[in-house]
């Protein structure tokens, strides 16, 4: 596991996983219609979507902290920060 304990791998995972999870969530929950017609309030739907999309990153951070891969988990946390800040901004 030490060969994957790289900071840049964590940053890439932290940026890619929430976006992929959000697209899968939109497709599964059939939320394309409100996004296409713009019949949603930005604060309610987008903020909640960002909240849901950050959960896989938080689970990975927990898993990697318990397996002592510190650099990878710190990279995931840094990669998830833009999503967390956007979630806070759109939830207010």
N, C-alpha and C positions, 0 to 999 in steps of 0.2 A: 504494500500500500504506500510505501514511501516514494515510489517513483511517480505517483499521481498527486503527491502532496505539493502542488505548485500553486502559487498565488494567482497566476494568470489563468489557469484552468478554472479556478473558483470564480474569478470575475466573469469569464465567458459563460459558465454555467448559471451564474446569478443573473445575467442579462437575458439569456436565451430561454431558460425554463419558464419564467412567468409569462413571457409572450406566447410561447407555445401552449401553455396551460390555458391562457385566456382565450386563444383561438379555439381550442378543443371545447372549452366550457361554453363559448358562444354557439358553437355548432351543435353541441349536445342539447343545450337548453333552448335551442331555436330562438336566439335573440337577434338574428340578422334583420328581422323586419323592423324593430324599433331603431336600429342603427341606420338602416337604409332610408327610412322616412323621416328621421330626425324628430320623432315624436316622443322624445324622452328628455327629462331634465338632466343636465350634465352632472350635477352633484349627486343625484341619487343612483343612477345606473352605473355610471363610470366609476364612481368611488367604490361602490360595492364590488364591481368587477375587478378592480385593482386589489381590493382586500382579498378576494378569493384567489387571485393569481399569485399572491405572495406566499400563500401557505406551503406549497411544495418547497420553496427555498428555505423556509423556516424549519421544515422537517429535515431537510438535508443538512442544515447547520447543526441541528441536534445530533443527527447520526454521526457526522464527521467530528464533532467535539467529543463524543463518547468513544470514538475510535482513535483519538489523539492525532488526527490530521489537522493541525492547527492552521497552517497556511491556507489549505483548501477551504476550510470553513470561514476564515476571515475574508478570503476572496469572494465567496458566495455572499457574505453579508455586505461587502462593498458593492457588488454587482446588483444586489437587491435594493440598494438605497434609492436609486431614481424612482423605482416603483413605489417604495414606501413614502417618499416625499410627495409624489403625485397623488397617492392615496390620501394623505393628510390634506393636501391642497383642495382636492375635489370633494372631500367629505365635509368640509366646513361650509 
